[in-house]
Amino acid sequence: MIENNVADEKLSFKKRSIKDLADYIKIRSGASPNYSLFLGAGASVTSGIRTGFELVQEWREEIYTRFTTEPYTTAVKAREWLAEKHPDWYDQNNEYSSLFEKKFDLPSQRRRFVERQVDKKLPSIGYAYLVELFESKFFDTVFTTNFDDLINEAFYQFSSDRPLLCAHDSSIKGISVTSSRPKIIKLHGDYLFDSIKSSLKETESLESNTREKLIEFTKEYGLIFIGYAGNDNSIMDVLKYLLKQEDYLRNGIYWCRRKGDQITPELFKLLNQDKVYWVEIDGFDEFMAELAHELGGELSLGGTQKSTKREQMINSFIKDEHNLDVNKFIRNDLAKIKKHNLTRDISSLINELSQSDTDDQKIPEDDFKNLLSIDSLIRAKNYKVAEEKLSQLINDASDDNIKSKYLRRFINIKEDQNDTKLALEYSDKLIELDEFNLSYTLSKTNVFTEQKDKIIYLKGLLEKFNYSIDLKNHLCRIALLYLETNNEELIKFSEVRSLIDGSLHQDSGLDNRAWRLKYDLIKCQHLSNHDKTEVNKLVSELFDEIKKINPTHDTYLYLYSEHSSSIQIKDDVLTCINVLSAAYTTSSKNKKKNILKYLTKLHLSLFEADYNHETPNLMKNFIDKYEEYPDESNIAPFIIFKAKYEIGCNKNIQEGIRLAKQAIDSPWRNNHFQGIVEILLIDKDNIPFVEDLLDSLPRDTSELLLLKIKSDISNLKGDYNTSMQLIEKAHEKKMDISDYTLAKAYVHLLAENYTAAIRIIDTNIDKIKDFRERDVLIINREIAKKKLNIETKKHEIRSIIAHHKAKGDAAMCAFFLLDEDKNGIKQLDILIEQNFMNYYRFLEWPALPDNILAKYRTVSNIAA
C-alpha cells in the first residue's frame, strides 16, 4: 500500500471535483450518454452489506487458527505468517479472493454464502439518486463486480423502466451499445448462480463475451468508478490494455475514492496514466446525491407502484442510520421526503373520510389534525395516550359527524385490546348519534366475538331495517359461516334462502352480492354429500340464470371459475378457461386483472384435474401468453403461479423462490400471502426472512393468518409447544373449528402426542360437515391409533379411498394405513411426478412410512 498523503501529493494534478465531472457528463452529443458507471463493493456498505475488509478480518483469523496452533495476535503477524507458510494460495495483495477460496471449497458454497449476505438488503438512498440519473438519460449502463441485486431493486421500486440485467457471459453478447434501455452488467455473475466469480483463480480473467462487451462499451463511453478498490486482475488488465488504445476510453476514466482510502500500487500506476483522473468523495450515497444535483436533478422517488418494500426503503432513507444528512443535498431531499410522507398520510386520511362519510360536512382543520395524531398513536400501539386524547375529544366535540370518527377509533382500540365489553359500549354510543344510520348499526356486528351473537343481533334489526339489502346480505354471509359447522337451531337454510331471494327481488343486478351468497348457500348446504350430482345441478341452474343477465359480468366469471376449479374435471376446467380467455380480450385493464386472477386459479387446478403429459405445456402456454401484458400480469397470484409451475413442473426450486420473493412486492399480495410463504418455506433458511416479513405486514392483516403461519414455522423448527400455543391463541380469536381441529391434531402427531391427537379429533369430528376435512381427521386419528398399536377402523379408511376414487393424497395415506404399500407408493409417485411441490408438502407427514421419500431426495438436491 502507498501512504495516503504521498499518493494525494503525487496525484494532485490529476484531482477533479464532482462539479468538474458533472460538466464533463453534460458535454455529450445528442441524448446519448458519454459515461458508464462502474460500481464496486463500497457502493453497498450503507445498504447493510458487509465490506470485503470486514470479511477478510474474520476469515483471516479463522483460517490462521485452522492452520496453526499459535494464538492469533494481530492482523499484521497473521498476514506475514500466511504469506511465509502458504505462498501457494495466499496473496497479500488480494486477500479477499484468496481467503474466500480457502474458506469455501465449492462454488455452490460460495454462492450460498453470498446469497445470505445480500438477502433482505434494501438499496440505500444513493441508488435512488442513481435511478434519477438514468431516468434523466445521463447514464444507461452500469457495470458492477457486486453480486447483490440492489441496482435492479432500486429500478423496480423507483422507475417505470425495467433494466436489462446480464449476469451470464452467454447473455451479455446480445446487448447493444445503442440501446437506450437501462443495462446492468454483472461482471462476476449473480449470487443466484454457482458461476459467480469470487475466488482468486476465478477473478484472474473475465469470460470472453464479458471482456469483449466491456471493451465495446469503452469505445463510446468513459467510465466512472465508485466504491471499487481495483483488487482483481480481471478488470485492471482490461483497463490497462484499453488505455494503450487511442480509440478507446476517449472520455477518460474518473476514479472516485473516499478521503483516507488506501491506494494499492496497481491503482496508483493506473491513476498516473493518461486519460485517468480521480475524484475525492465522502461516500457512494453522498457522491450520487451531489452529482444528481449538479446535473440539475433532485430526488423525486418516481414510480407509481406502492409496496411494503418501497415504503421500507423510504423509511430507511428517513431513519438515516448512517447519518448521510450531513451532506447538504441529501439533507434537503430527506426533508422533502418527510414532507411527502406526511402529505401521503394526510391524503390517506382524506380518502378514508371521503369514502366513509355519507354527508357533505367538512372536517375542521383542528379535528383533522387530531384524527391524524390519533391514527399515528394507534399505529404505534400507544393506546393509553390515544384513549386519553379520545376521551377528551369526544367530550368536547359538538358535531356528531366528528364525534362518530372519534368513537370509531375508540372502538378499534378496544377491539385490538380484546375488550369486547367496552367496545360494545362505545358501539352503542356511536349508534345513539343516529339510530337509523345503518353503517353505525352494522359496525357493531364486528365487535361480537361469537357468530351466534352476531346472528342474533342482526336478526333483531330486520324489522327496523326491513328494506335494507345490505343488512340481508350481511346476515346471510355470517349465517353461512355459522352453518358450515353448526346445526339449524339458530337459523335455518330456508331462512337464508328467503333473505337472499328478498335481496334479489329488491335488486336483481349482478352487482348485488346476493348472487354470490346464493352460490355459497348451495355449496354450504351440500358440504357433507360425497355425491356432488345434486349440488352441480343446482349450481348449473344458478349459472344459467346469471348468464342470461350478463355472461361477461365479473360475478358470473368469478363464480364459474370458482366452481370449475373446485370440481377438478379437466374438460370443464378447459372449457371455463376458454370462456374467460375470450372475455379477457374485450375487458378493461382493471377487469383483465380480475380475469387473470381467475385464470390463474383454473390453471393451478390442472395440477389435480386429470393430470397428463399435456398439462405442463398448457401451463407454460398460459404463462407465455399473459406475460405479454406486463401491466396486468404484475399481480401476485400470477407470479405465484409462475413460481409453482417452476417448482412443480421444472423442479427449479431457486427460480420458484425468487418469483415468490418478487410476488411479495406485487399488487394483491395481501390476499395471497399464504401461497407466497408456502413456497419460501420450502427452504428452511428462509424462516428468518419470513419472520421479518410478518413483522412488516399492514396492521389490518388477518391475525388468524399470522398465527397460522407462525405455527407452521414453529413446526418446521420442531418447537411444537410454541406451535400449540399459537393455535390456541387462534382458537381464542375464533379460528374456524375445522381449521382448529385439523391444526391441533396435526401438531400432536408431529409431537408424538398420539393420545391427545385422538382426543381432539373425537371431540370435534361431529362438528365438521365437509367430508374432505372429516376424511383428513379420520386418517390422522387412525395414524395415532396405529402408532399406539390400537386397532384401526379399516372400514372407515376404505370409505375414504372410495370417496376419493382411490386417487390423491387422502387415498395415498389411507393405502399406507392399511399397509397396502404398493398402492400407496403408486399414488405417491403420481402425486410427486405431477407436482414436485408435493415432495416438500409430504416431508413432515406422519401418515407416510419412514424413508419413503428418500428416493426423491437426490432429485430435490439437484433441483436446489
N, C-alpha and C positions, 0 to 999 in steps of 0.2 A: 504493500500500500504506500501511497505517496502522501506526505503530510499536507493537510488541507491548506494551510497558509502558503506553502510552497506552490502548490498546484494553482491556487487562486491568483497568486502573483504572476506566475509564468503564463497563465492563460487569460490575464486581464484584458488583453487586446481582443480576445475572442468573445467577451461577455456582451450579451444583448439583454434588453428589458422585455417584459411581456408586451408593453406598448409597441416596441420595435417589431416584435413577432406579429402582433395584430396588424400592423401596417403592411407587412410582407404578405400576410394571408389575404388582405383586401386587394392587393395588386394581382389580379387574375384576369385571364382572357375569357370574356363571356361569363356564363354562370357556372362553369366547371371549376371545382376546387383545384388548388395547386399544391396542397399538402395532404398527406395521410397521417393519422395518429398512430402511435405505437405505444401500447400500454404494457408495463411490467407489473410485478407483484406489489410495488409500492402504491399502486392505484387502488388496491383492495384493502389496505390497512384499516381505513375508517369505516369499512363495511363489516369489520369484525373478523376478517380472515387473518390468521396468524402469519407473520412475516417469515421469510426464509431464515432470517437471522435468529428469530426465536426458536424455530425448529432445529436449527443447527446446534444451538446451545444445549438443547435437550438430547438430541441424538449423539452429539459428540461425547457427552458424559456417559450415556448408556453404552455406546459401543466401546469406549475406552475401558469401562469396567467389565465389559464382556471379554476383552482380550487380555486383561492383566489383573493381577490380584492387588496391585499397588493402589492406594487410595487416590481418588480424584481430588486435586487441589485447585488448580487454576486452568483456565482455558488455554493459556499460552503453553503450559507444560504438556497438556493433553495433545495440542496440535503438534508440538515438537516430537513427542513420543510416537504418535501415529505416523508422522512423516518419516521418522527414522526406521520404525519397525515394519511398516506396511506401505512402502512406496509403490507397490504393485497396483494398489487400488485407491489409495488416499491421495487427494490433490488439495493442497492448502489453498490454491487459487480458486478452486471450485468445490468448496466443502459441501455445499448443499447437495449437489448431484452425486458426489462420491459417497456421502453418508446415507443419502436416500437409497442408493442401490444396495448398500450393505445392510440397512435397516430392514428392507423388504426384499425377499428373494424373487418374487414373481411379479410380472406386470399386473395381474389381477389384484394382488395385494396392494400394490401402489395405487391402483385405481380406486379401490375401496377406501383407502386412507384419504386420498384427495377428496372423494365424494363426501366423506364425513366432515372434512374441514370446511367445505363450501356449502354444505346443506343448510337450508333455512336462513342463509345470509341475505340481507336486503341491501340493494345499492345505496351508497351514501349520496349526499347532495351533489357531489361532483359529477356523478353520472347523469343527473337530471340536467345539469348545465351542458354536458356533452350532447345529450339528445337535442337541446335547444340549438346547438351549433350545427347539428346535422339537419334539423328542420329548416334552418336558415341557409342551407346549402353551402356552408363554409367547408364542410367535410362530407365525404360519402364513403370513406373506407377507414377502418381501424384494424390494425394488426395487433395481436397480443400473444404473449407467451403464457398467459394465465389460463387455468383450467376452469375457472368459475364461470357462471352464467350471468354475471352482474350487468354486462352491457346489454345483452338481449332482454333481460328482465326490465331494465330501465326503458327500453324502447316499447316493450309490451305495455307498460303502465302509463307512460307519458307521451306516447306518439301514436298516431294512426298508421304510420309506416311500419311495415314488418320487414326487418332486415334479413338479408340473405346470410345465413350462418354456415360457414365452412370449417369443419374440424377434421376432415379426412383428406389425405393427399389426393385421392381419386376424385373428390368432389370439387377441388379447387380449380381444376383445369378449365372448367366451363365458365368461370367468372369473367365478365367483360369489364375492361377498364372504363369503357364509355358509359356503362350502365349507371343511371343516377340513383338507383335503389341503394339504400344503406347496406354496406357489406362488412361483416365481422369475420376476420380470417384468423383462426386459432392455429398458430404456427407449430405448437407442440401437441395439438389434439384437444379432446374434450374429456372431462372427467368421467363421462358415461361409458367410455370405451377403454379397453385394456391397452389400446395402442397409444396412450398418452406417452409423451417423451419427457422423462423426468430424471433418468439415471445419467451418469457421466457418459457412458457409451452412446446413449440414445440422443443426447444433446450435442454430440460432436458434429452432426451434419443434418441439414434439412432434407426431407424427401424431395425427389426431383421436381414434381409438379409444384410443390410449395415454394421451392427455391426459385423456379422459373417465374412464378407469379409475382413473388416479391421483387424480382429483377424487372419484370414487365411494368409494374406499377411505378417503380422509381425512375422510369424513363420520362414519365409525365408529371410525377409528383415528387415533392420534397417529403421529408419525414420529420415528425416532431415526437421525440421520445419523452415519456413521462413515467416515473416510477420504475425505471429499468436500470439495473446496475451494470449490464453488459458482461455478465459472467459466463455465458455459454458461447462456445466457439461457432456453433451453427449460424448464429446471427452475425457475430463480429466478422467472421470470414467473408460473408456475403457483402457486408458494408465496405470492408477494405478493398474487395475486388471492384465494387461499383464506383468507389471514389477515384479509382485509377482510370475510369472510362469517361471520356469527355461528354458523351451523350446521356449520361445518367446522373441523377441527383442534381439536375441543373438548378433546382430551387433550394438545394442545400439540406443539411441536417441541423436541427436545433435540439440540443440535448438539455432537458430540464433536470436540474438537481437541487436538492434542498441544501441550505447552508449547513455545513457540518458533515455532510455525507462524504464518506471515504471515496477516493478515486483509485481504481486499480491501475496498474501500469498499462494494461491494454487500452483502457478507456482514455488514459492520458495521451497515449500515442494517437488515438483516433481524434481526440479533440484538437490536436495540433495540426491536423491535415487541412488542406484547402476545402472550402465549402462546408466546414463543420464549425458550429458555434454553440455556446451554452447559455442557458437562461437560469438565473437563480430564482427559486420559488420557495414558498412556505410549505407547500404540500399539494397533492393532486387536487383536492377539493377547492383550495384557495386559488390555484392556478386556473382551473376551469371557470371559476366564478369571474375572476378578473379578466380572462380572455374574452368570455362572453360579453361582459360589459364594454370592454374596449372595442368590440366588434358591433356595438350598438344594440345588444340584446339584453334580456333580463329573464329571470326565472318565471315562466308562465304556467308550468306544470300542465301543459296541454294534454289532450286526451279526454274523451268523454266518458269512458267507462269508469264505473265506481266499483271498487273491490276492497275486500278486507286488507289484502296485501298492499295495495296502493295507499290505503289510509295508514297502514302501519309504517310505510316508508315516509309519508309526510309527517306523521307524528314523531318518527325518529329524527327527521330533519329539525323539527321544532325543539325536541328534547336536547339535541346538540351535545351529546356526551363528550365529544372531542373538542369542545369549545371553539368551533370553527367561526363563531360570530365575532371573533376578534378581527376577522377580515371584514373590511367595511362593506364590500359588495355582498357577501353572504349575510351580514347583519341586516342590511336594508331589505334584502329579499326575504329573509325569515320574518321580518316584521310584516311584510305584505302577506306572506303565507298565513301567519297567525290571524291577521285581519280577515283574510279569505275564509279561514276555518270558522271564525265567529259568524261571519256573514252566512256561511252554509248552515250553521246550526240555527240561526235565526230563520233562514229560508225554510229549513225543515219544519220548524215550529209553525211558520205561516201556513205551510202546506197542510199540516195536521189540523190547524184551526179551520182552514177554509173547507176541508173535507168533512169535518165533524159537525160544523155548525149548520143548522137549518134556518137560522135567522141571518139578518144582514147587519147585526150590531158590530161596530168596530171595537177593537181591543185598545183601550187606553195605553199610552206608552209605558206608564209605571207598571201596569199589570202585565204588559208584555215582558218587561224586564224581570218581573217577579217570576213569571212562568219559566223563563229561560234559566233563571237561577235555581228554581226548584228542580227542574229537569236535570240540571248538572249535579245537584246533590243526590238525586235518586240514582243516576248512573254511577256515582261514586259510592253508592250504598251508605251514604251518610244520612241515615233515616232519622236519627234523633233531631238533628238540626232542621231537616226538611219538615218534620212534623211540627216543630215549634213555630216555624215560619208559617206553615199552612194554617195552623190553628188561629194565629193572629190575623192572617189574610182573610180567612173565612168569616171571622167575626166582624172584620172591618168592611167587607165587601157589601155594597148596597145594590149591586146589579146581579140578578140571578144568573145571567149568562156567564159572567166572570166567576161567580161562586161555584157554578157547576164544574168549571175547569179545575178549580182548586180541590173540590170534593172528589173528582175522578182520580186525581193524583194521590189523595189520601187513601182512597180505596186500593189503588195499585200497591202502595206501600204495605198496607195491612195484608194484602194477598201474598206479597213477597215474604212477609214475616209469618205466614200461615196463621194469622189471627183472624179466623173466619167470623167470630162474634162481632168484632169491631168493624170489619169490612162490610158486614150486613147492616150494621147500624148506620154507617156512612152512606151505604146504598139507599137506605130508606130516607135519609136526609136529602139525597140527590132527587129522589122521586117526589118528595114533598115540594120541591121547587116548581114542579109541573107534573101533576099526576097523570096527565094524558100524553106526555111525551114518551112515545114508545121506546126510543133509544135509551132513555134513562131506565125504563122499566126492564127492558131485556138485558141491560148490562148487569143487573143483579143476578141473573142466571149464572154468570161466570164465577160468582163468589161461592155458590154452593159446592161442596166437595163431593157429595153423593149424587149420582144420576137420578135416583128416585126422588130426591128433594127438588132437583131441577124440574122433573116432570110434574110433580105435584104443584109446584109454584106456577109453571106455565099453563097447566090445565086450569088453574084458578083465574087466569087472565082472559080466557077465551070469551066469556060472556061480556066482559068490559070492552075488549077489542075484537068484537065478533067479525069485523070485515078486514082484519089485518092479515095480508098474505105473509108478511114477514114472521108474524107470530106463529101461524100454522106451520110454515116451513121449519122454523127454529125448533118447535116442539117435535115435529116428525124426525128431524135429524137426531136429536138426543134420544128420542124413544127407540129408534132403530139401534142405536148403540147399546141401549139398555137391553133390548130384546135379543141381542146376539148371545147373551149369557144368562138371561133370566126368563121366567115363565110370564104368562099374560095376566097375572093378577092385578098389576098396577095399571097397565094399558094393553089393549089388545091390538093385534094386527089389523083387525077390521076398523078400529078407531083411527089408526094411522092412515089406512087406505081412504077412509072418509075425509080426513083432513086434507090429504093430497088432492083428492078429487075436488074438494071445495076450493082449494087454492087454484087449481087449473080451470075451474069454472069461472073464477073471477078474472083470471089472466091465462089464456091458453098459449101465449107466446113462448117460444123456446128459450128465451132469456129467464123464464121463471124456473128457479131451482127445483121446483116440484117434479119436473120431468126426471131429473137425476135421482131424486128421492124415490120416485116410483120404481126405478130400476133397482135401487138399493133395497127397497121393500121386497121385491120378488126374490132377490138373492138371499136376503136375511131369512125369509120365511121358509126357504128350502135348504138351509145350511146343512141340516143333518141327513139329507137324502143322498144316498150313493148314486142312485139313478137320476141323471140330470135331464131326462127326456121332458118332464113337465116344465121345469124351470126354463129350459131352452125354448120351449114352445111359447111360454108367456113372454119371454124376452123378445123373441122374434115378432110377436104381435105388437109389442110396445114399439119396437124399431120401425115397423111398417107405419104405425101411427105417426111417429115423429118424422119419418122420411117424407110422408105426404105433405107435411108443412114446409120443410126445407131440408133437402138431403145434403146441403153444404154447410149447415149451421154447426157451430162448434159443439153444441150439445149432442147432436147426432154423431159427429165424427169421434168425439170423446167416448161416448157410451159404446159405440160399435167397436172401436179399437180395444176398449177395456174388456169387453166380453170376449172378443176373438182371442185376445192374449190369454185370458184365463182358461178357455176350454182346450187350448193347445192341440187343435186339429189343423194340420199343415195346410190343407186345401183352403180351409176357412180363413186362416191367417193370411195366406197369399192373396185371396180374393179381397180381403179388407185392405191389404197393402195397396192393391191396385186402385181401390176406390179413393183412399186417402192421397195417393200419389197424384191422381187426376185433380183432386180438389186443391192440392198444393200449388199447381201451376197457375191457378186463377185466383189466388188469395193475396191479401195484403201482406206486407213483411211481418207485421206482428202476428197475424193469423198463421203465417207459414211456420213461425217458431213453435206455435202450439201443435200444429200438424206434425212437424218434425219430431216433437217430443212423443207424440202418439206412435209415429212410425218406428221410433227407437224402441219403444216397449214391445211392439209387434215383432220386430226383428230379434229382440232378446228372447222372446218366447220360442223362436226357432231352435234354440238350444235344446228345448224339451219336446217340440212338436214333430214327431216322426222324423227325427234327425237322420240324414243320409249324406253321401259324399257331395251332394249339390249344395248343402247348407252353407259351408264356408264361402262358396262363391256368391251366394245370394247376399251374405253379409258384406263381403268385400265390395260388391257392386253397389250396394246401398251406401257404403261409406264414400266410395269414389264419386257417386252421383251427387250427393248432397254437400260434399266438401267444396264443390264448385260455387256454393252460395255462402261465402265467408260470413256475411252479416247474420244469416240465420243459423249457420252451423256452429257458431261460437257459443253454444249453450251447454251447460254442464251435462244434461242427460245424453246428448250426442257424443260428447268427449268421453264420458264414462263407457258408453257402448263401444267406442273405438278401443278403449283400454281392455275391456272384457273380451273383445274379438282378438286382440293381440295375445292375450294370455290364454284364452280358451281355445283358439284355433291354431295360433302360431307358436304357442308356448314361449312367447317373448315377454318374460317377466319384467325386465328392465323397462321396456317401452311401455308396458301396461302401467307400471308405477309412475313413470314420467307423465303419462297422459292423465293419470289420476291427480297428480300434483297440479297439472295445468287446469283441471276442472275446478280446483279449489278457488281459483280467481275468475271463474266464468259466471255469466248470468244464470240464475236459477239454482245455484249450488246448494242453497239452504234446504231445499226440498229433496235433495238427492245426496245429502251428506253421508248417509249410511252406506250408500254404494261406493263413495269415494274411500271411506275408511276401510271397508271390506277389502279393497284392493291394496291399500297401503299396508295393512297389517299382514299381508302375505309374507312380508319381510319384517321379522320382529325388531330389526334395527330401526324401523320407522316408529316404534312405540313412542319415544320421546317427542318426535315430530308431531304425531297425532295428539299427544297430551298438550303440547304447546298450542296446537291448532284449536283444541277445545276451549282453551282459555281466551282465545281471540274472537270467539263467535259472538254475534249480537245478543243483547240481553233478552230478546224475545224468542231465542232458540228454545225449542221444546226441552223442558227439564227432563222429561222421561227419556227422550232420545239420548241426552248427555249421560244419564245414569246407565242406560243400556250399553253405550259404547265403553264407558269406564268399567263396567262389569266385564265386558268382553276382553278388555285389556288386562284386567286382573286375572282372568282365566289364563290368558297367554303367559302371564308371569308365574302362574301356579299359585297365586295368592287367593285361594278360594274363600277364605274368611272375609276378606275385603269385598270380593265379588258378591257374596251372600248379603253383606250389609248394604251394598248398593242396590241390590234387588229389593230388599225390604224397604229401603227408602223410597224406591219407585212405587212399591205397593202402597205406601202411605200417601203418595202423590196420585193415587187412583189409577195405577197401571192396570190395564185390562187383565181380567182373571186368567184368561187362557195364556197370555204372554207371561204373566207372573208364574203360573204353574209350570209352563214349559221351561222357563229360565231357571227357576229354583231347582226343579228336578234334574236338569242337565248339570248344574254345578254340583249337586250332591253326588251324581255319578262320577264326575271328574275327581271329586274329593274322596271317592270310595265310601261315601256315607250311604250305603245301599238301603238300609232300613228307613232312613229319613226320606230317601227318594220315593220309596214305595208308599210311605205315609202321605206325603204331599200330593201324590197322584191320586191315590184312592180317596182323599178328602175332597178333591176338586173336579174329578173327571166327569161327574154327572152334571156339572155346570157348563161343560163345554159342548156346544152344539155342532160346530164344524167337524165333520167326520175325519177330515185330514189331520186336524190338530189332535183329535181323540186317538187316531192311529199312532201318531208320534208318541203320545203319552203312554199308550199301551206298550209300545216297543220299549220305551225307557223303563217302564215298570218291570217288564219281563226280563230285561237285561239285568236289573238289580236282583231279581229273584234268582236268575241263573248264577250270578256271582256268589249268592248266598247258598247255592245248592238247594234252592226251594223249587219245587215242581212248577213249571211254567204252564200257562193256559194255551196249549197248542192250537185249539180250535179258534181262539181269538187271533192268534198270529196268522193262521191260514186265511182267516177272513180278510186280514189286511192285504195279503197277497192278492186275493180276489178283487178287493176294492180297487187296487191299482193295476189290475190286469197283468200281474207278475212283472211289472216294469217300474223303473225309477228307484230312488234311494230308499223309500219306505219298504218296498218289496225286497230290495237287496238286504236291508237289515233283518227283515223277517226271515229270509232264507238262512242267514248266518245264525240267527237264534235257534232255528230248527236243525242246525248242524248240516244243512244242505249246502255245503261249501261250494260245490260245483256250480250250482245255480247262482249263489251269491257272488262268486268270482266273475261269472259271466256278466252279471249286471254291473259289477264294479268296473270291469274292463270297458263296457259300453259307455258308462257314465263319464269316465275319465277321458276316453277317446273323443267323445262328442263335446266335452268341455273340460279343458285341463284345470280350470279353476276348482273343479270338484276335488281334485287331489288335495288342495290346500284346505278345503272345507272338511274333508274326511279325516285329516291328520289326527285330530283330537277325539274323534268319535268313539265312545266306549263300545258301541254296537259292533265295531269291526274287530275281527280277531287280531291278536298281536302280530306285528310284522307283515300283515297282509299287503301293506302299501310299499314294502321295501323295493320291489322291482321297478316302481315308478320313481324312486329316489334319484337314480342316476340321470333319468330324463330331466328331473327337476333341477339338479345341479348344473346340467348342461345349459338348461334354459336360463338359469340365473347368471 
